Structures are given as structure tokens and as C-alpha cells.
């Protein structure tokens, strides 16, 4: 089957940023392959797992008329003789990489003996399909190799056993599934598939963060050549002959014991048989990569510890049926992914710049690369791994920074993320009165914390859950459009026989149905969703009423920074959580509780301003009694996102917060009516961020020069356009220049080389916070952003930061008499 590559290539337009690492095949925590050293040619290093560990995966080409071998990807050249009478080794002209939300393209130019050349592209597609939760759940991705030119070219692709284990000493077994037509999907495509697994799998176990169970499937069309055997022998054979032997090595062995690889080769007949100048021809071939696990996690659900099957298993009777369907679904998946990528590119460019468009695109696959989709079509669940920082399962304060991505991309996916946390705690398996930190110490085992001894972040997690709960309810209430154009699967889609069973959730082509979850929007849907967990919302708010105004010594989500009492930003999150509960109570019809919590929140936010803001009202202090300090109050973002910063009469002209018009904290400006956090706080912080911005970003607070990129975008979203643009510019500069060498980190130094400050975070889903601008623009029916326009009425105030902090510190003795009882 031949695919039209031009449509796919159009998905990834020219990219302006040069990140150190690019996503290639990124679907879940275990199917996660990246291009390391992405600023160099792809043949200079092996691809990596998200940890930085080597992944056996190589591509090379041969021009038979020249007997010249060209390494393209990985380091296959290390395995072939450097000097041979049968071939030469040369290197192509590398034209660079482009990417969008789903696709990364690596493009090369291979020159012929005259002026002719072949343009060859390796296009890696890990499709983001928010309109099809089924497709998003499939643990598989595509590689399209396309060639355009006027002479013949042979291409070789291989993988090794490192795709199924993090321990190179483990034994593996394999088989080749020969072509057969798939009746389940009515497919006319026949494929051949390498099937590789550990000889002795270890269910729900990791080694080096790789899953030690499951089967890897590497598929290509039936007409390609195949062979498995020792890596050096296969690569050498291809270099000499330009094809493979269609042979399967019968000797199962260790991953690196005479390293067995599993290979395909394809010949592109682009040349002319006559001596006349030939015209340019095109051809392409598609390969797929899948890591299939029959059980994806164990979860302490309401019915007890449950082995959770993947969501796709509700649609396909076997892994083989899934692989065949996925291969034949390439055009549909590419089209749906293009729909989302185009929407994101447009929205991000309009919201920020070309740089922001690239940052959002670079972040999208990384977010979903931490997820596993489980459950059934009528009760789907998304599980999430806290990648790299400690491996916790369903960490609340990792979901929280990621949640703008889900609000923008498809709000119902946020519901699927929160559901297991709510179900587990409603079932009484967690003993504490505050929200749990996570569902289990290490993914993929969500065994809970029946002893209540999870990581201690009580104010943090209660505030996070209440904010996310109301944000989702608002998305339902305002009927927020997801970030894709509602569309059919298209003419290339194949029907799924079992989809009829789930007709309330999907149509016959696996597209989320308008009769299903998406249709449940509006106030009634918000009320229904909140009501079932009201006991928890109320319980967590009670804790915040007792503990959030003056937080005790405890951790926040930035636990690497250590414990802190009287934490300004943490207190703000808790207070906004109480305010969120007043709205939750209102939505579910509990008017008395709504008024009670609203009154408490109003009282607390007034007191918070007195405790948290410097005496000269230029900045927020890191902690109430830490004079001469400052902090990024990224939790201010929630105030705007939850529609708390929209005046009662949103049509009034806004002038509050302008430097000469400011009134004392708690003043009576009419334009502030209905607003929770006063406008002057927004203006003050926007000015401060402008003043303390460093070479590569906005530091988290005054203790260090490191920053968190997710919180930078939260803060920038509620700052003036000038400050936001300044921040975006230096963050983009960091992406281009950082010395980090792993998938996009969220924790980095804002000076020096922009490297890891320790701990080394990488590939974490918290980069979903980079979507903060986009989520805010959709919030409150568009009114949230409209209400912040006053921030652009004047340029930022210039502040002598050193002088201001010194003056604040010198006043500590006088001020400590005021808040000395904290």
C-alpha cells in the first residue's frame, strides 16, 4: 500500500527553535524514543529512551549505482567495515529537523554521480488525536521513509531488544508474523511484523524506568525484505547487497549477546532505465512501532486492587488485530493529528509568537508520553507517571501544572485523570482529611497509601484538587470547545466491528461520539460531575480553612526547594481553593455553604495581602516573615482561570492597578467589584517579573537563580503583554542554547549555560503548563483574558531591585512586631 507522503510532510512546517532533544516515538512512559543531540546530525549518536539510555534503532541508505552507503540515523556505520571493495561509506547533506505537535521530520539530501540528488525524509508520527480517545490510547507510532529524486535508493531500518527491557543482560525471544489480510478491520493491507519480548517477563515491574513486560511489534508492508540476526552481520550484508535475506535467526539469546536486531529493507525505484535525463519520482514506505501490554497498571479502585487493561482492548480482540488496524489507519491518524496540530499552531502563534508555537508543539507529545489510557469506553481512565523526579503514580501536583494542556486540548481528558484519585479517596482507602499526594509510590502500581504516609503536601494538594475540579466544571459549564475541529474520520477510515457495542461513546470509526461524554456539557453536566465527589471537595476545603491562611512548615509542589512556613504562594493557592469551593457549592445548589466559604475566602485574601506583600507594595515576599525576599506567585493564574478576576460589570472601562491610580490594599475602587485578588496585585507582580528577569528566564524566587518553566508560563499568562513577550523571548533563547541533554526539562538555571541545577528533571508531563496562555484564552467564555487588558495600559515600572529588597530587609524589626505571632 502506497501512502501520499506530501500530506504528512505538510504537518511539520519550518521550526524556528533548536532544542537539544526531539520526540520521535513517544506514546507512554515505556514507548518513549527521542533524538538525542538533536542539534547535531542524526547519525552521530544513537537515539535515546527518555532517561538518556541508548536505544537500538538505526537507518541507513545505499545508492546501488554508486555502491555508496549513507548512515542516516543511529550509528549503523560502527558495525560495517570502514574499507571495502564492495562499497564506500559517505554521509548525506543533513537539511535539519522540523516538528509540530505530532510529527518530527528529519530531512537529508543524497547527491548522485551528476547533478542529480534524492531528497529523503524520515517522518516520525506519534499522533495526538483529541477527537479520538481510542486512537490516543493505542501504544504505537509511525515512521514514514519517503524519497524524491531521479536515481534508485535502498533503505534499511533495524531495532534491537532494548525496546522491551532496560537490562541488557536479559534474554529475549522473537518471531516474524507473516502477511495475512485482516478481516477484523476489512483492511486490504498486508503487513509483516517482528514480534519481540523478554523470555521471562516481569509483570508491572521496571528496570531503569523501562517496563519489563509486554511485546514489541515492528511492522512493515508485505513487500519489504526482512531479516533478523547479529547486528554487524545484517548491516554489513545490506551495505554489500542493498537488501536482506528474508531469514529468521532461530537462536534466542540476550539483548547484547551477538546483538540480535530485527530489520526491514526497501528499494525505491526512482531512476530511469534509459540514458536520457530522468524525471523526478516519489515513493514512500510506512513502518509502525508498538509496545503492547495486556495489563497496564494495578489500581486500588473502589472494588479493590484491580489489574487494569488498556482502553484499546475494549475494541480489539487481540494485539495482532490492533497492530493491523493501526497500520492501516495511518492516513486517518495523520489527518486527525494534523487537525490538532494546525489548531495548536494557529492558536499559539496568535497567543504569543512563532517561538511560542514551537514551544507548545514541542511540549505536547511530552505531556501524553507520561500517560496510559485504561478502563472502558464508557468509563475511561488516564493514568500518569511522574516521570524522572520520583516515579510516583498519579501525582496531584504533577497533574496540576500539566492541566492547562488538558483544558485546552480536550477537557474530558482532565476528568479521566482526576477520576482515579476521586474514586480511591471516596472509597475510604486514604485515612487523612486532606487530599492525597499520589496513588502509589511508583508507577505502574497504584496501591494507595492506606497508612496515610504519602509525601506531605496537604495545602498544596487540597488547593490543586479544588482548583482543577472547578476548572473542569467551568469548562463543562461554558461548553468550552476542545482544540480540534469536529470532523469525521474521513474517507480512508476503516470501521471497527466492536465499536457498535460502545455507540454512546464512539462512532463506528472510533471517533468520540457527540452522544457520549462530549455531549455532557452545560450547567447540568458541571453539577452532576461535582456532586458525586462533593464530600471530598467539602472535606478538603475544611482543611484549607484551618490551615491555608498561615501555612505551617511543609512542602509545596516545589519540594526540591525544601520545607517552608508562612509560604506566600502556597497560602494563595489554599485561599483560592476555598474560593473555588464557594463556586462548587453554588453549582451544586448548596447556597449556605457557598456563602460561608465565599466570606471566608474574602476575609483570608484581605489578610493575605497584609502578610504577603512588601511594605512598599512592589512585590510579594517569599514567606510572610522573610524580609528582603521575593517570589513568583504563579498561583495567581488560578484566580484568573477560574473567572474570579472578572468584574461584576465586565463591560466597565478598567483603570484599576495603574500606577498613580492605586488605592490602599482593600480599597474601594468600583471597578474591582466582583474581583477576588485585586488588580494591583497583578500589576505589581507583572512589573516585578520585568525587573528580575534573567538571561534565560524568571527565577522561581530569591533563594536561587533556577526556575520552573511551567510556572514561568503560569506567571506570564497573567502579566502584561510586554512582560509576557520578554519572558517568552528569553525562554525561547534558553531552548536554543541550553546545555541540558535530555527531553525538555522544566527545572533549569536562568544564568550560565542554562543547565540542570540538580535535581535533573527531564521529560516530565508538567510542560503541559506551557499551555497556560491557551487555556486562559478559552476560560470563562473568553472573558478571563479580556479582564486583564488593563495590564497593557502602561509600560512596566522600572524598579531598583537591590535597593527595594534592602529597604524591605531593613524594616524587618519594625514589621516583625506586626506579624510576630505567625
Buried (B, 14 or more C-beta within 10 A) or exposed (E): BEBEBEEBBBBBBEBEBBBBBBBBBBBBBBBBBBBBBBEEBBBBBBBBBBBBBBBBBBBBBBBBEBBBBBBBBBBBBEBBBEEBEEBBBEBBEBBBBBBBBBBBBBBBEBBBEEEBBBBBBBBBBBBBBBBBBBBBBBBBBBBBBBBBBBBBBBBBBBBBBBBBBBBBEBBBBBEBBEEEEBEBBEBEBBBBBBBBBBEEBBBBEBBEBBBBBBBBBBBBBBEBBBBBBBBBBBBBBBBBBBBBBEBBBEEEBBBBBEBBBBBBBBBBEBBBEEEEEBEEBBBBBBBBBBBBBEBBBBBBBEEEEBEBBBBBBBBBEEBBBBBBBBBBBBBBBBBBBBBBBBBBBEBBBEBBBBBBBBBBBBBBBBBBBBBBBBBBBEEBBBBBBBBBBBBBBBBBBBBBBBBBBBBBBBBBBBBBBBBBBBBBBBBEBBEBEBBBBBBBBBBBBBBBBEEEEBBBBBBBBBBBBBBBBBBBBBBBBBEBEBBBEEEEBBEBBBEBBBBEBBEEBBBBBBBBBEEBBBEBBEEEBBBBBBBEBBEBBBBBBBBBBEBBBBBEEBBBBBBBBEEBBBBBBBBBBBBBBBBBBBBBBBBBEBEEBBEBBBEBBBEBBEBBBEBBBBBEBBBBBBBBBBBBBBBBBBBBBBBBBBBBBBBEEEEEEBEBBBEEBBEEBEEEBEBBEBBBBBBBBBBBBBBBBBBBBBBBBBBBBBBEBBBBBBBBBBBBBBBBBBBBBBBBBBBBBBBBBBEBBBBBBBBBBBEEEBBBBEEBBBBBBBBBBBBBBBBBBBBBBEBBBBBBEBBBBBEBBEBEBEEBBEBBEEBEEEBEEEEEEB
